[in-house]
Amino acid sequence: MKRGVLAMAATAFLWSIAGLFIKAIDWNPMAIAGTRSLIAALVILVTLRRPQIRWSFPQVAAALASTVTMLLFVAANKTTTAANAILLQYVSPVFTAIFGAWILRERARWEHWTAFLFVALGMVLMFLDKLGGGRTLGNTMAVLAGVVFGIYFVFMRQQKEGSPLESMLLAHAFTAVIGLTAAAFLPSPAFSWRAAGAVVVLGVFQVGLASVSFAYAIKRVSAVSASLIAVIEPVFNPVWVFLALGEKPGVTALIGGAVILGAVTGASLVSARRLSKTG
């Protein structure tokens, strides 16, 4: 489980650069999502070498859930504040817990539900001065992304005895086709080296290598644990903003980040101890 937790934390770390880099690309959301996923698909294909696409229900369902999540999240980032997009998307652990109990028979334990409450508190503290001001459409897309994201964890975990990375390959292939096709009917994005560099970083690292890390993690930790660990993603966001823009996080943001890290770490330690006793 320890390696799975570390891999999931690494995944969240890579995911966390999304907001900063997406905002740096002056393209329409479909062009960003499509180009990013095209690059990510190539990264995953190189990793797999010989992908095994079986078109099983969990494989396709996870791919579709991931595709919808990516499209909604990119669109939300362009139509509401980055803080709103991240905060609202992370209602996902609750839905992972509900669907995980139903489909996987993996029940959320008391430590998970306790952590959910503290994570919610931590996120509100982190973004207290940045919430609001977003458009209703963008906020709605962010919430929907959170619901679908939660379901995605469940279908990825359902493939724990197989190779869930193929689902990621399909997801990025679907997203690339949908995004680039839709972008063809929208105003052409203005090329700049800044935008090109940003989308390459997103494709290779933020979703490409993150997909490889996530596929490794989800085979070793429960769906609800993985979903919970993923919420440390917004904790890293102020770090990127500080390094790139020199903007120091406020005291409430630091306290909120500490609360989230403490909640996730505590829940992971309790779960690990339970597994060691039962194992």
Order of alpha helices (4+ residues) and beta strands (2+ residues): alpha-alpha-alpha-alpha-alpha-alpha-alpha-alpha-alpha-alpha-alpha-alpha-alpha-alpha
